[in-house]
C-alpha cells in the first residue's frame, strides 16, 4: 500500500515539475518570429513575451501620460474620434445599434466618443483597465466570445508583436458582415513603443483573410495617417 502511494506521489511530482518547466519556458524564451510579410517589419529586441508586455506597460502605466490622457487630451481626442465615427456612420459602416469594441483604448476616449455619437453599446479593451469604459485584455488574445461585435476600431496595430494574431482575433470576434476600422501609420514611422512598422496597405489585405477591403483614405489621427476599413465576409455553411 505504502509503495503504491509513494510511486503515485513520485509520478505526480514529476508531472507537476515538467508542467512548471514547460510553463516557465513558454514565458521566458524568445518569441517565435511571425511569418514574414513584405511591407511589414517586426521590430527586434524582445527576448520574451513578458519583455514585450512590460515594454507596452511602460507607456500605459506612465503617470505623466495617464494624467495627460485624462485632462488636457481628454476632450480634444473625444472630439476628433467623434468626427471619425460620425463619418463612418454616414457611410453606413457604423450604426446606433452596433455593438462596438475599441482595441487598445487606453483611458477610453474612443469609447466615450462612440457613446457621444449615439452608439451606447460600446466598450474598450487595454492591458490596463479603466472602468467603466475599458476592460482588461490582450489584443493578441481577446477576452470575448466568437462573433461578439458588429464594429471594431483600433489605432494600435503598430503595437502588435504578432500582427497575424492581432488580426485573427478581430476576425474571430467580429460578426459576419461586421466592420473593422484601423488607423495606421504608413508615410511616417510610429512611436518608440511600436512593435512593428507598416510600409503599405498590402500586408493588411493579406492578414485579413476572412474580410474584404472597403476603403482606404488619408486621415490625421494623432500621428497616424491612413484609415483602412475591412468588412468580415458572410460565410454560408453548405448543408450536405
Backbone bond lengths (Angstrom), bond angles and torsions (degrees), N, CA, C in turn:
res aa  C-N    CA-C-N  psi(-1)  N-CA   C-N-CA  omega(-1)  CA-C   N-CA-C  phi
1 X - - - 1.464 - - 1.518 110.80 -
2 X 1.371 116.08 -47.91 1.451 120.80 -179.57 1.512 111.35 -63.85
3 X 1.364 116.04 -40.70 1.469 119.70 -178.88 1.530 110.51 -63.04
4 X 1.340 117.26 -41.30 1.463 120.11 177.98 1.530 111.03 -64.29
5 X 1.324 116.74 -38.65 1.458 121.00 179.54 1.519 110.56 -63.24
6 X 1.359 115.57 -48.72 1.466 119.29 -178.69 1.531 111.81 -66.06
7 X 1.336 117.87 -34.46 1.450 120.99 177.72 1.534 110.17 -65.67
8 X 1.331 115.66 -44.24 1.467 119.57 177.84 1.515 111.40 -62.99
9 X 1.338 116.32 -43.11 1.458 121.30 179.00 1.521 110.78 -62.47
10 X 1.353 116.36 -41.22 1.470 121.01 179.99 1.532 111.32 -63.80
11 X 1.342 115.78 -46.60 1.463 119.62 -179.47 1.527 111.46 -64.96
12 X 1.329 117.10 -38.55 1.461 120.65 178.26 1.521 110.44 -65.47
13 X 1.333 116.78 -38.99 1.463 120.62 178.89 1.515 111.08 -63.84
14 X 1.349 116.36 -42.29 1.467 120.35 178.19 1.528 110.67 -62.22
15 X 1.345 116.46 -42.16 1.462 121.45 -179.94 1.533 110.62 -61.85
16 X 1.326 116.62 -46.17 1.465 120.52 -179.69 1.519 111.21 -65.03
17 X 1.343 117.20 -37.28 1.464 121.05 179.02 1.529 110.18 -64.60
18 X 1.340 116.17 -44.80 1.463 119.91 179.14 1.523 111.24 -64.66
19 X 1.334 116.74 -37.58 1.455 120.86 178.03 1.516 110.86 -64.25
20 X 1.336 116.57 -40.80 1.462 121.54 178.99 1.516 110.66 -64.95
21 X 1.355 116.45 -45.03 1.461 120.50 -179.99 1.514 110.98 -62.75
22 X 1.343 115.98 -41.01 1.459 120.46 179.09 1.518 110.75 -62.37
23 X 1.347 117.11 -44.63 1.457 121.79 179.75 1.518 110.71 -64.61
24 X 1.330 115.95 -41.37 1.457 121.19 179.94 1.513 110.54 -62.74
25 X 1.338 115.70 -43.16 1.456 120.14 -179.38 1.520 110.77 -64.31
26 X 1.329 116.22 -39.97 1.455 120.35 -179.32 1.513 111.44 -61.32
27 X 1.310 117.21 -36.92 1.455 121.27 -176.18 1.522 111.87 -78.48
28 X 1.339 117.47 -41.98 1.454 119.65 -167.05 1.517 114.52 -97.37
29 X 1.325 119.28 -17.57 1.446 118.73 -178.58 1.518 111.07 -75.24
30 X 1.320 115.59 160.36 1.453 121.42 -178.92 1.522 109.89 -64.02
31 X 1.346 118.10 133.20 1.466 119.86 -178.87 1.525 111.92 -60.73
32 X 1.313 116.70 144.91 1.457 120.71 176.42 1.519 108.97 -67.32
33 X 1.330 118.48 133.34 1.459 119.95 -179.15 1.521 110.79 -66.59
34 X 1.345 117.89 139.92 1.462 119.95 178.22 1.519 110.68 -69.75
35 X 1.314 116.37 163.22 1.460 120.71 178.47 1.521 109.28 -61.59
36 X 1.337 117.65 131.55 1.468 119.53 -178.02 1.523 111.76 -65.50
37 X 1.321 115.71 135.55 1.455 122.36 176.99 1.525 107.60 -127.08
38 X 1.326 118.58 120.98 1.469 120.24 179.42 1.525 111.17 -55.05
39 X 1.320 116.37 132.92 1.451 120.52 179.80 1.510 114.80 91.80
40 X 1.330 116.49 -0.02 1.468 121.83 179.02 1.522 108.51 -135.93
41 X 1.316 116.83 119.73 1.472 121.39 -176.49 1.521 109.89 -118.43
42 X 1.337 115.70 125.92 1.464 121.13 175.28 1.520 108.80 -84.53
43 X 1.312 116.92 130.00 1.462 120.65 -179.47 1.531 110.23 -73.26
44 X 1.325 117.38 137.34 1.462 120.83 -179.08 1.530 111.67 -80.36
45 X 1.340 115.20 173.02 1.451 120.36 170.96 1.508 116.31 112.90
46 X 1.335 118.03 -4.74 1.461 119.74 179.84 1.527 109.45 -94.97
47 X 1.330 116.58 114.66 1.466 121.02 -177.17 1.524 111.92 -84.14
48 X 1.328 117.13 -15.89 1.458 121.43 178.08 1.512 108.88 -158.67
49 X 1.334 115.89 166.40 1.466 118.99 177.15 1.528 110.29 -66.56
50 X 1.339 116.00 -34.10 1.463 119.83 176.23 1.523 111.60 -59.96
51 X 1.336 116.96 -41.17 1.462 119.88 -179.82 1.524 110.70 -65.38
52 X 1.319 116.22 -35.45 1.468 120.48 176.36 1.538 110.33 -65.68
53 X 1.348 116.55 -48.34 1.464 120.21 179.65 1.520 110.94 -60.52
54 X 1.322 117.03 -43.45 1.473 120.52 179.61 1.517 111.42 -61.95
55 X 1.323 115.96 -36.82 1.466 120.63 177.63 1.528 110.36 -62.96
56 X 1.319 116.80 -43.77 1.461 120.61 178.62 1.535 111.21 -66.17
57 X 1.337 115.89 -38.61 1.465 119.71 179.58 1.515 112.34 -66.62
58 X 1.336 116.98 -27.52 1.462 120.26 177.48 1.529 110.80 -57.82
59 X 1.335 115.30 -35.01 1.469 119.26 177.40 1.527 110.82 -81.34
60 X 1.324 116.50 -48.37 1.462 120.92 -174.51 1.527 112.33 -62.08
61 X 1.337 116.46 -36.30 1.464 120.56 -176.70 1.530 113.47 -95.51
62 X 1.325 117.46 1.95 1.467 120.62 179.36 1.529 109.51 -60.84
63 X 1.347 118.28 115.98 1.471 119.98 -174.14 1.525 113.32 -61.89
64 X 1.315 117.76 -34.15 1.466 120.13 179.53 1.525 110.63 -66.83
65 X 1.343 115.78 -43.74 1.459 119.33 179.13 1.526 111.49 -66.02
66 X 1.319 116.70 -41.42 1.466 119.79 -179.34 1.530 111.13 -63.38
67 X 1.328 115.98 -34.98 1.466 118.92 177.30 1.522 110.58 -67.84
68 X 1.346 116.19 -41.66 1.473 120.47 177.91 1.523 110.63 -62.94
69 X 1.346 115.90 -44.53 1.471 120.31 -178.17 1.529 112.01 -60.70
70 X 1.329 116.77 -32.78 1.470 119.89 -175.33 1.533 113.27 -97.68
71 X 1.323 117.90 -3.65 1.477 120.43 -179.93 1.526 109.97 -123.78
72 X 1.318 116.85 -88.52 1.468 121.39 -173.37 1.521 113.19 -58.87
73 X 1.342 116.89 -40.62 1.468 121.02 -175.78 1.518 114.32 -87.56
74 X 1.335 117.35 -13.96 1.463 119.98 -169.24 1.530 112.55 -58.67
75 X 1.320 117.76 -61.78 1.464 120.65 -177.23 1.520 112.02 -67.62
76 X 1.329 117.07 -37.19 1.463 120.64 -178.81 1.526 110.77 -61.85
77 X 1.333 117.29 -46.28 1.458 120.28 -178.94 1.527 111.59 -70.16
78 X 1.310 117.50 -37.66 1.462 120.00 177.64 1.524 109.76 -59.84
79 X 1.318 116.78 -41.90 1.460 121.55 -179.22 1.526 111.02 -62.79
80 X 1.339 116.47 -44.45 1.467 120.56 -179.41 1.526 110.64 -67.03
81 X 1.340 117.33 -46.56 1.463 120.52 179.33 1.523 111.30 -62.30
82 X 1.322 116.90 -38.50 1.463 120.57 179.25 1.530 110.46 -61.57
83 X 1.333 116.78 -37.87 1.466 120.48 177.31 1.525 110.61 -62.84
84 X 1.336 116.50 -44.05 1.476 120.41 177.07 1.532 110.57 -59.28
85 X 1.325 116.20 -47.22 1.465 120.25 -174.77 1.529 111.98 -69.25
86 X 1.332 117.55 -35.53 1.469 119.57 175.81 1.522 110.39 -62.70
87 X 1.319 116.45 -39.95 1.456 120.32 178.55 1.527 110.95 -63.56
88 X 1.342 116.57 -40.64 1.462 120.52 178.18 1.525 111.02 -65.78
89 X 1.333 116.96 -35.46 1.468 120.20 176.38 1.522 110.48 -65.37
90 X 1.331 116.94 -38.98 1.464 120.21 -179.58 1.523 111.45 -65.86
91 X 1.338 116.66 -22.95 1.464 121.79 178.12 1.534 111.85 -95.72
92 X 1.335 116.44 8.71 1.469 122.58 179.69 1.535 112.56 60.71
93 X 1.320 116.27 31.53 1.460 121.55 175.87 1.530 111.48 -99.44
94 X 1.314 116.07 -7.89 1.462 123.93 179.88 1.516 106.72 -150.24
95 X 1.335 116.64 141.16 1.469 119.82 179.64 1.523 110.16 -137.05
96 X 1.329 115.46 168.65 1.465 120.48 179.79 1.523 111.71 -60.85
97 X 1.326 116.92 -28.78 1.464 120.72 -177.37 1.527 113.24 -90.37
98 X 1.323 117.37 0.11 1.474 120.28 -179.40 1.520 111.36 -64.52
99 X 1.322 115.79 139.11 1.461 121.62 168.23 1.522 105.17 -92.04
100 X 1.335 117.21 113.66 1.459 121.34 -166.75 1.530 112.79 -117.14
101 X 1.342 114.36 145.89 1.464 122.15 177.50 1.518 109.21 -127.39
102 X 1.331 115.68 134.87 1.456 121.58 171.30 1.524 107.69 -109.10
103 X 1.335 116.14 121.37 1.468 122.26 -175.61 1.521 110.01 -95.57
104 X 1.334 116.19 125.90 1.461 120.07 -176.17 1.512 110.42 73.13
105 X 1.337 115.68 50.39 1.466 121.47 -168.58 1.518 114.55 -85.35
106 X 1.338 117.96 -0.38 1.464 120.73 -179.27 1.537 110.59 52.47
107 X 1.339 115.64 -116.83 1.466 119.49 -177.00 1.531 112.90 -88.92
108 X 1.346 117.24 -9.13 1.451 119.55 173.29 1.520 116.35 109.12
109 X 1.352 117.55 19.47 1.465 118.85 179.95 1.526 112.54 -59.79
110 X 1.353 116.48 -41.99 1.467 119.49 -179.96 1.532 110.99 -63.38
111 X 1.320 115.80 -38.77 1.469 120.39 -178.99 1.528 110.03 -66.24
112 X 1.309 116.37 -44.77 1.463 120.41 178.03 1.528 110.57 -61.73
113 X 1.343 116.25 -38.67 1.470 120.09 178.38 1.525 110.71 -64.32
114 X 1.335 117.09 -41.93 1.467 120.52 177.19 1.522 110.98 -59.31
115 X 1.302 116.31 -44.45 1.461 120.43 -179.57 1.528 110.84 -64.44
116 X 1.320 116.51 -38.22 1.465 120.09 -177.63 1.522 113.01 -71.02
117 X 1.331 117.15 -25.01 1.472 119.07 177.54 1.526 111.14 -92.30
118 X 1.341 116.84 8.26 1.460 119.92 172.36 1.503 116.22 99.49
119 X 1.359 117.46 23.76 1.470 121.33 176.90 1.532 107.03 -116.12
120 X 1.339 117.30 82.75 1.471 120.26 -171.18 1.523 114.70 -69.82
121 X 1.340 116.81 -29.10 1.472 119.94 -177.14 1.535 109.43 -87.02
122 X 1.330 115.54 68.69 1.460 122.02 -176.13 1.520 110.11 -128.20
123 X 1.329 115.41 143.79 1.467 121.58 179.51 1.524 108.58 -145.25
124 X 1.311 116.32 153.07 1.454 121.70 176.35 1.517 110.60 -112.81
125 X 1.327 115.82 162.12 1.464 122.08 178.58 1.521 108.66 -137.19
126 X 1.326 116.18 136.18 1.458 121.44 176.94 1.522 108.13 -155.78
127 X 1.337 116.27 164.81 1.465 119.45 178.30 1.520 111.64 -58.12
128 X 1.338 115.89 -35.52 1.469 121.18 178.31 1.523 108.15 -111.73
129 X 1.326 118.46 120.88 1.468 120.22 -178.41 1.520 111.74 -69.56
130 X 1.315 115.59 155.70 1.462 121.83 174.76 1.526 107.43 -141.53
131 X 1.352 115.25 79.24 1.468 120.07 -176.00 1.530 111.40 -60.05
132 X 1.328 117.80 147.86 1.472 127.17 1.46 1.533 113.47 -93.45
133 X 1.325 117.52 2.92 1.464 120.34 -172.15 1.526 113.97 -86.24
134 X 1.336 117.04 -28.25 1.466 120.78 -171.27 1.523 110.66 -130.08
135 X 1.334 115.92 129.06 1.468 121.63 176.37 1.528 109.25 -101.99
136 X 1.339 115.73 162.56 1.464 120.67 179.87 1.519 110.65 -77.24
137 X 1.336 116.27 139.05 1.453 120.14 177.33 1.515 111.63 180.00
138 X 1.329 115.31 151.70 1.459 123.70 177.14 1.523 107.31 -102.76
139 X 1.339 117.48 124.05 1.470 118.50 -175.49 1.525 113.45 -69.66
140 X 1.339 117.68 -9.65 1.462 119.70 171.79 1.537 111.27 -79.21
141 X 1.325 115.84 -13.61 1.475 120.82 179.16 1.521 107.63 -153.47
142 X 1.325 116.27 79.69 1.463 121.00 -176.45 1.535 112.00 -60.10
143 X 1.327 117.14 140.58 1.467 120.77 -179.21 1.525 113.08 -86.50
144 X 1.338 116.88 40.27 1.460 120.70 -177.41 1.524 110.30 -128.28
145 X 1.322 115.61 156.64 1.457 121.41 179.14 1.529 111.33 -71.94
146 X 1.307 115.50 163.62 1.459 121.28 175.57 1.531 109.95 -58.97
147 X 1.336 115.68 143.92 1.466 123.19 172.78 1.533 112.02 52.53
148 X 1.337 114.88 52.04 1.463 120.73 -179.06 1.528 112.61 -92.57
149 X 1.333 117.25 -36.92 1.464 120.63 -168.50 1.528 113.35 -112.81
150 X 1.347 114.11 149.97 1.463 121.46 173.23 1.524 111.03 -90.09
151 X 1.335 116.21 -22.76 1.464 121.21 -172.06 1.526 109.04 -148.90
152 X 1.331 116.37 132.84 1.462 120.79 175.31 1.523 108.66 -133.17
153 X 1.319 115.00 134.71 1.463 122.08 -179.94 1.518 109.51 -124.11
154 X 1.329 116.27 141.62 1.467 119.39 174.54 1.527 110.99 -153.74
155 X 1.310 115.07 140.79 1.464 121.34 171.53 1.533 110.47 -121.08
156 X 1.346 115.56 27.06 1.470 119.49 -179.05 1.532 112.19 -124.17
157 X 1.332 117.25 24.32 1.464 118.71 177.80 1.522 111.19 -54.81
158 X 1.324 117.35 -35.79 1.469 121.27 -178.15 1.525 112.92 -65.71
159 X 1.328 117.40 -14.10 1.471 120.76 178.60 1.530 112.43 -90.29
160 X 1.318 117.87 -1.79 1.465 120.77 -178.29 1.526 111.04 -79.76
161 X 1.311 116.16 122.39 1.468 121.15 175.31 1.524 109.98 -75.64
162 X 1.330 115.63 -31.55 1.461 122.15 178.51 1.527 108.84 -121.24
163 X 1.333 118.66 84.11 1.464 121.41 -177.66 1.525 113.60 -55.55
164 X 1.331 117.99 -35.05 1.465 120.04 179.54 1.531 110.89 -63.35
165 X 1.337 117.24 -40.56 1.456 120.47 177.72 1.519 110.73 -69.38
166 X 1.324 116.77 -39.69 1.464 121.80 178.24 1.523 110.02 -55.89
167 X 1.336 116.29 -51.99 1.462 121.13 -179.23 1.530 110.83 -69.83
168 X 1.332 116.93 -39.96 1.455 120.52 179.57 1.513 112.88 -58.16
169 X 1.336 116.55 -38.10 1.459 120.54 178.84 1.527 111.62 -71.11
170 X 1.324 116.87 -34.42 1.459 119.81 175.76 1.527 109.49 -63.39
171 X 1.325 116.74 -48.24 1.458 119.85 -178.74 1.526 111.90 -67.41
172 X 1.320 117.31 -29.40 1.469 120.05 177.59 1.523 110.88 -68.89
173 X 1.331 117.05 -42.91 1.469 120.22 -173.25 1.522 113.53 -89.87
174 X 1.338 117.40 -10.16 1.463 120.27 174.64 1.532 110.35 -79.18
175 X 1.313 115.79 142.24 1.460 120.21 172.18 1.534 109.06 -73.42
176 X 1.325 118.25 154.78 1.471 119.67 172.01 1.526 109.88 -55.17
177 X 1.319 115.92 131.73 1.456 120.31 -175.79 1.514 113.36 86.53
178 X 1.347 116.81 -5.84 1.456 121.20 179.21 1.518 112.19 -70.21
179 X 1.326 115.40 159.30 1.466 122.19 -173.37 1.527 110.78 -115.09
180 X 1.335 114.95 135.87 1.465 121.39 172.90 1.517 108.77 -117.28
181 X 1.325 116.40 130.57 1.464 122.42 177.80 1.521 108.65 -118.70
182 X 1.327 116.03 122.72 1.457 121.73 177.39 1.524 109.75 -114.85
183 X 1.318 116.52 135.86 1.451 122.00 167.74 1.520 106.82 -106.55
184 X 1.322 116.39 121.76 1.466 121.77 -174.20 1.523 109.97 -132.29
185 X 1.338 114.46 163.61 1.466 121.31 175.38 1.521 108.61 -103.93
186 X 1.323 116.20 122.94 1.461 120.73 178.38 1.530 111.28 -118.80
187 X 1.319 116.94 -47.04 1.461 119.90 -177.50 1.526 112.61 -85.44
188 X 1.321 117.26 -3.61 1.468 121.55 177.11 1.518 108.84 -141.00
189 X 1.311 117.59 158.59 1.454 121.75 -179.01 1.521 110.43 -85.13
190 X 1.305 115.47 148.70 1.459 121.83 -178.39 1.526 111.18 -79.19
191 X 1.346 116.69 -174.65 1.462 119.53 -174.11 1.530 112.54 -78.57
192 X 1.324 115.77 177.33 1.464 121.45 -173.64 1.523 113.12 -69.08
193 X 1.331 117.96 -14.13 1.454 121.05 178.62 1.534 112.40 -91.53
194 X 1.323 117.39 -2.66 1.466 120.71 -179.42 1.524 110.27 -65.71
195 X 1.331 115.08 148.06 1.467 120.94 178.91 1.528 111.90 -105.96
196 X 1.332 117.21 -8.75 1.461 119.94 177.87 1.521 110.29 -148.86
197 X 1.330 114.89 162.83 1.465 121.73 175.56 1.524 108.57 -125.38
198 X 1.331 115.02 131.19 1.460 122.31 -177.41 1.528 108.48 -109.62
199 X 1.344 116.55 130.39 1.459 120.41 -174.16 1.530 113.23 -112.15
200 X 1.325 117.77 -6.02 1.463 121.97 175.27 1.521 108.49 -165.56
201 X 1.327 116.50 174.14 1.463 121.59 178.58 1.530 110.89 -80.02
202 X 1.321 117.66 -19.31 1.472 121.40 -175.22 1.528 113.96 -53.71
203 X 1.361 119.74 -43.69 1.472 118.36 178.17 1.525 113.04 -59.21
204 X 1.324 117.11 -35.01 1.465 119.70 178.77 1.518 110.69 -66.30
205 X 1.326 117.36 -38.97 1.465 120.78 178.08 1.523 111.01 -61.00
206 X 1.339 116.10 -36.15 1.466 119.99 179.58 1.527 111.35 -74.43
207 X 1.325 116.50 -35.26 1.463 120.53 -177.99 1.531 112.16 -72.20
208 X 1.340 117.30 -37.69 1.460 120.92 -179.65 1.528 109.03 -83.22
209 X 1.327 115.93 76.40 1.459 122.50 -174.53 1.530 113.17 -71.80
210 X 1.327 116.42 -26.17 1.467 120.56 -175.06 1.524 111.86 -106.65
211 X 1.328 115.80 16.53 1.461 120.33 -176.62 1.521 110.75 -134.90
212 X 1.327 115.32 163.46 1.452 120.50 176.29 1.526 109.53 -116.59
213 X 1.320 115.36 145.61 1.462 120.97 -179.93 1.521 109.71 -72.35
214 X 1.338 115.94 129.67 1.464 121.26 179.72 1.524 110.61 -96.49
215 X 1.335 116.23 -54.82 1.458 118.81 176.04 1.519 111.30 -160.61
216 X 1.336 114.17 161.65 1.462 123.34 174.25 1.516 106.97 -131.23
217 X 1.316 116.85 131.73 1.464 118.78 177.29 1.520 109.78 -147.44
218 X 1.330 115.07 160.03 1.458 121.76 177.59 1.527 109.41 -82.12
219 X 1.340 115.70 134.85 1.464 121.50 176.91 1.525 109.24 -134.28
220 X 1.306 115.54 169.15 1.468 121.52 172.47 1.516 105.96 -119.65
221 X 1.331 115.21 90.51 1.455 120.16 -172.93 1.507 114.27 -120.29
222 X 1.316 117.01 68.99 1.454 122.11 175.46 1.533 111.61 56.60
223 X 1.323 116.14 54.12 1.457 121.16 179.15 1.514 114.14 91.57
224 X 1.314 117.26 -6.58 1.463 122.30 178.10 1.528 108.30 -106.93
225 X 1.336 116.70 136.77 1.459 119.41 -167.87 1.521 115.62 -113.98
226 X 1.339 118.18 -4.94 1.463 119.79 -173.66 1.524 111.07 -136.68
227 X 1.332 115.20 132.54 1.461 121.17 173.89 1.525 108.43 -103.70
228 X 1.330 116.36 127.53 1.466 122.24 179.76 1.526 107.50 -123.75
229 X 1.332 116.36 126.97 1.459 121.03 -176.37 1.523 109.80 -119.36
230 X 1.332 115.24 131.00 1.464 122.32 176.82 1.525 109.24 -122.56
231 X 1.332 115.46 150.41 1.460 121.18 173.12 1.529 108.28 -121.44
232 X 1.337 116.28 127.28 1.457 120.29 179.55 1.520 110.16 -67.33
233 X 1.317 114.98 134.10 1.458 120.03 -177.37 1.523 111.12 -68.74
234 X 1.315 115.17 146.10 1.470 120.89 172.45 1.515 108.02 -81.54
235 X 1.309 117.02 116.99 1.462 121.83 -178.01 1.512 108.31 -100.49
236 X 1.308 116.49 121.69 1.460 121.99 178.43 1.531 109.85 -97.76
237 X 1.314 116.17 123.05 1.455 121.30 179.31 1.530 110.22 -78.81
238 X 1.310 117.20 126.29 1.460 121.51 179.50 1.526 110.50 -79.48
239 X 1.307 115.77 133.18 1.467 121.10 177.71 1.515 107.97 -94.87
240 X 1.337 116.40 119.96 1.468 121.45 -178.12 1.528 109.88 -88.60
